[in-house]
Amino acid sequence: MPHYRQWSAAFASYFTILGLWTAFGPSALMASNPGAAPAALAAMTLAYFVATPFVGALWKHLGFSSTLVLMGAGVALSLCAAALQPHWLAWCVPAAFFFGSGSYTLCETKMLEDLARVGQGHAFGRARKWGSFGFLAAASLGGAVFSLDGQGFTVSLALCALAYFACCVALAVACRSGGAAGQGEPAAQAPADSAESPSSPRRKWAGAAAVTGMRLAEAISTTWFGAYWLHTGHSPLQTGLLCALPVAAEFGAMWKGGKFLQRYSAPAMMLICCIASALRWFATPWCEQLWCALPLQSLHAFTFGFFYPASLIWLKQAFATDFFQARYATESAARALTAAVSYLAAGWVIASYGYGAVFGVSCALAVLCCLWWVKVLRSPDMQASY
């Protein structure tokens, strides 16, 4: 894989920011500015709508390297402003998510397209696994830091953002020197990764909707898990560890998942993952002890390590040169609905029904996605596509 170290560092540094935010962000935001929290959480998710078309236009006109540096700089400047003025957190974080989601989408799409050219899409997890490691490190170390000093959240975000910007610059330089700038047209895939796309556009978009459903379920549960765990009376250290330790399972799944993705179809892998995630979300509201929560979190992290690469490979196979647009459509739908759920949850759903309502929604979505992939696998004409 060209520039493997630079890709890995970019993913690892980006997910340190997400690790800190997932474990402590919503609670910190609601504590510091409860009036602005619902709008800020919704704006963070909605930023993706604007960021992805924006980054697509920049990629087309400026090339990959220049676009990546610009977006990485935006992340760093936004979070450094929050470190200097902590009361700006509610306004700086949505801006950081605008630049961050744009740069991550850019990196992920570019790497997957490069791998598809040589029939190695299943190797995506090899570099992406370091993102899981960055998430693990940030959430666990963050818990220890905040147990000693609760004022360090915005400073920690800023330091992680500066590291991410440095990694963006290194990756941009490596790709430019290697002639990888620009979007370009993906070449035909080699036999190892090739798969005939589903023949019907309706079937393609129905599959994309199933991917969207699981992305929505994941986003809802991830947004609120840290706040839920703190709500049960556990310390920031315990919360950070619980959010972080299971990610080791995700790291392992992405590290070795390429062999499974070569051997089994993407729909089969996604069906297995949806079943496991549905069981996890169903059990979470009744599990408030570490001995119970840790295995559940690990189960979901492990299956997500397979589901996410499988879903990207399926979208790439189904939509080919329209992969960037299809990925944007699925992520946009998931993020829009997540924004709505987050706004309601921060406002009155959790206060009225508890966190069980949030995890119940994720469970229901996973069950619906299971039903679709069962239909895919049982349909003879669709089996022929894989």
N, C-alpha and C positions, 0 to 999 in steps of 0.2 A: 504494500500500500504506500503510494508516494506521500511524503511528508507526514508519516505516521505520528512522529513525536509532536509535531506542531498541532495536528488535529486533536490528539489526545489531550494536550495541555489546554487548548481552547475549550474543549468540552468540560474538563475537570474544573477549570477556573470559573466557567459560567455557572456550573451547578453548585459551587460553594455559595454563590449568592442565593440560589433557590433553596439550598439546604437551610440557610439561616432564616430566610423568609418563611418557609413552610413550617418550621418548628416554632418560630416566635413572632413572625410578622403580624398576622391578624390580631393576636392578643395585644401586642405592643401598640398597634394602631388604635384598637378600641379603647385601650387604657389611656393613651395620650390625647386622643381627639375623638371621643365617641360620636360627636355630632357629624363629623366628616367621614367616619369609617365606612358606612354603607356606600356612599358615593365613590370613595377612593377605591374600595374593593371592586366595584363595578367598572370604574374607569380603567383599572389595571388590566382587566380582562378585555374590555372593549378596545384598548390600545392596539391589540393585535389586528383589528379590522383595518386600521389605517396603516399600520406598520408594514404589513406584507405587500400590499400593492405598491407602497412607497419604495420598499427595498427591491421589489421586482423591477421597477422603473430605473432605479439607480444601477442595479446589476446590468441591465441592458445597455445603459449609456456610459457607465464608468468602469465596468468590469468588476470582477469578484473582489480583488484586493483592495481597491480604493473604497468600495462600498463597505467592506468589512471594517476597515479602519475608522470610517466616519461613524458607523453604528456603535462600535466599541467605545469610541470617545464619548458618545452621547450617554452611554451607561455610566461611565466613570464620572462625568461632570454632574449628572443628576444625583448620584448617590453621595458624591463629595459635598454637594450643596446641602443635602440632608444632614451630613455629619457636622457641618459648620452651623447649621440652623435646624436643630432637631424638631422644632415645631412645624417645619416645612415638610415633614415626612409624608403627610397625606397627599401632598401635591408633587413631591419629587419622585416617589415610588411609581406612580402611573407613567411618568416620563421615562424612568429607567426601564419599565416593562415595555414601553414602546420601542426603545432602541434595542433592548435585550431580546425580545421576541423576534424582532426583525433580523438581528444578526444571527440568532440561533437557527431560524428558518433558512437563512441564506447558507450557513455552513452545512446544515444537514442535507439540504437539497443538492448542493454542489458535490458533496462527498458521495452521496448515493448515485448521482448521475455518473460520476467518474467511475465508480465501481461497476455500474451497470454496463458501461462500455466494454468492460473486459469480463463480464459474466460473473462478477464476484459480489453481488448484492448481499449475499448471506454474510459477508465479512464486515458489514456495517458495525455490528456490535463490538468488534475488536477494538476500535478506537472509542466508540460511545461508552464503553464500560467505565472509562476513567471519569466520565461525568457522574456515574454512580458513586465512585470513590470520593469525588469532591463533595457530593451531597452528604455522604456519610461523615467525612471529616468535619465539615462545617457545622452540621447539626449537633454532633457529639461534643466537639470542642466549644461550640457556642454555648451549650448548656452549662459547661463548667465555668466559662467566663461570666455569664450572666448571673450565676449563683453567687459570684464574688462581687460583681459590679453591674447592677441593672441598668446603668447608663451607657453601656458600651455597644448597644445594638447598632445605632447609626454609624458609629466609627468602624465597626466590624464590616458592615455592608460596604462602606467606602473603600476600605483596604482590599476587600475581595474584588470590587469593581476595578480598582487600579491594576490588580493582577490580571484580570480578564482583558483589560485594554492592552497590556503588554503582550499577552498571548495572541491577541488579534493582530497586532503589528507583526509579530514573528511569523504567524501563519500567512499573512498577506505578503510579506517579503519572500517567503519560501515558494508560495504559489506563483507569484509574479516572475521570479527567477526561473521557475520550472515551466513557464509558459502556460499556466493554468487559468489565467485571467479570462473573464468573459463567460457568458452563459453557454453559448454554443448549442449544437444539436446532438443529443445522445445517439451514439451508433447502435447498431443492432446488437442484442445481447448474445453472448455465447451460449451454447446448449446447456451448460450447467445451471444457468439461471433463467433460461427462457421458458415462457409459458404463454400459450395462446390466450388472449384476453377474452373475457366473457362476451358473447356475441351481441347481446342486447344492451343498449345504453341504459334501459331501465334497470337491468340486473346489476350493471356496474354501479349505478348510483344507489341502488338498494344496499349493495355491499358497502359502499362508502358511508351510508347512513348507519350501518351496523358498527363500523369503525368509529364514527362520530359518537354513537351512544356510549361506547366504552371509554372514549376519551373524556366525555362529559362525566361519566360515573367516577373516573379516576380523579378528575379535576375537583369535583365537589368534595369527595372524601379527603383528598390531600389538603385542600384549603382549610378544612375545619378540624383535621385530626389533632394538630398541636393544641388548638384552643380547647378541644374536648378533653384532652389528657390533662391540661392544666386545670380545667374545670373540675376534674375528679379529685383535686387536692394534691397532685404530685408536683414536685419541684421542677424548676427549669432544667436542672441537671438530668433528672429522670426523663423529662420530656424530650430533651435533646437526644439522649441515648435511645429512647424508644423510636424516635423518628429516624435515627441514623443506623443503628445496628442491623435492622433487617435489610438495609440496602446492600449489605454484603452478599445477600442471596441474589439480588438483582445483578450485582457485579459478576457473580459466578455464572448466572444464566446468560448474560451477554457475552461473556468470555468464551463459553463453550457452546453457545446456542447456534452458531453457524453450522455445525455438523448436523443438528436436528433439522434446521431449515433447509439444508440440502436434501435431506432424506424424506421429510414429510411435507405435505402441502401447507401453504399458509392458512387456508381456512381450517384445516384440522388443528393446527397449533392454536389458532385464535379461539376455537371452540373449547378446547381444554382450559385455556387461560380464563375465559369468561366464566366457566363453571367454578373454578377455584376462587375467583374474585367474588362471585356472588355469595359463596359460602362464607368468605371472610367478612363481607359487609353485613351479612345477616347476623353474624355472631358478635360483631364489635360492640353494640350497645349493652350487651350483657357481660362484657369482659373488661373489668376495670383494674385488674391486677397484672403486674408485670409478667408473671409466669404464664398467663393466658394470652395477654396482648402481644407479646413478642413472637410466639409461633404464628399467630394470625397475620401480623404485619410481614413476617418473613415469607409466608405462603404467598401473599399478594405480591411482594417485591420480586419473588422468584418468577411467578407467572408473568408479571409485567415485563420482566427482562426478555421473555420470549414474545409476548404479544406485540410490543411496540415495533421491533424490527420486522416481524411477520406482517403487521399492518402496512408498514411502509413498502415492503416488497410487493404485497398484493396491490396496493395503489399504483405502484410503478408498472407492474405487469398489466393491470387493467387499463390504465390511462396513457401509458407510454409517454409521448412527448408533451402531453397535457398534465403530467404529474404535478408540477408546481401549482397549477391552477386547482387541480383536484385536492391536493393537500390543503391549500388555502381554504377551499370550500368546506371541507370536513372540520378543520380546526376552527374556522370562523363560526360555524354552527355550534360547535361544542363550547367555545368561549362565550358566545352570546348568551347561551342558556346558563352557563356557569355564572355569568355576571348577574343574571336575573335571580338565580338561586341564592347567590352570595348576598345580594342586596336584601332579599327577603329574610334570609337567615340572620343577618346582622341586625335586622330591624325587629322582627317579631316571631319568626318561626321557632327559633331556638328558645326564646323566652316562653313561648306558649306550649311547645310540644317537646322540647329537649333535643339533644343532639341525635337521638334515635331516628328522628324524622329525616335528617340529612343522610345518614347511612342507609336508611330504608329506600330512599330515592336511588342511590347508587346500586343497591341490590336489585331493585326492580329493572333498572336499565340493563344490568348485566344479564338478567334472565331473558329479556327480550332479544338481546344480541345473540345469546345461545341458540334461541329458536331459529334465527336466520341462518347461522352457520350450519346447524343441523340440516336445514332445508337445502343448503348448498351441497353438502356432502351426500345427501340422499338423491339428488337430482342427477340422472345419468348424463344428460347433455352438458350440465355444468361440471360434472366430474371430468369430462373429457377435456375441459379447459385447463386442468391442473395436472 
